[in-house]
Amino acid sequence: MLKLLSEVEDNREIRQALYPGTGANASTANGGGKPKTDFYWQLAVHLFADHEEYEKFFVEAKQSSLKKHREPWVLKVKNQLSRFAHKIS
């Protein structure tokens, strides 16, 4: 859990994409910026690629570009960040 929080805090690009400040933000509908799922995927790779328990399950998703292989890992990250946010507020 702490690894996830520290990666969000340390990586300015991810932090800005997932938790943008006030003001204008890039619109993905108009071709600007990347979707949040891309940043959740980056966090998933950082967390699970070298994890001793999850690495063997994560390999297939990492080698694939198919959404159905990546989505469960993206959702794990997204849900964990949501739980953190609810605990804080």
PyMOL commands that set and color helices and strands:
alter all, ss='L'
color gray80, all
select helices_A, chain A and resi 2-10+12-18+36-48+55-63+67-88
alter helices_A, ss='H'
color red, helices_A
deselect
rebuild
show_as cartoon
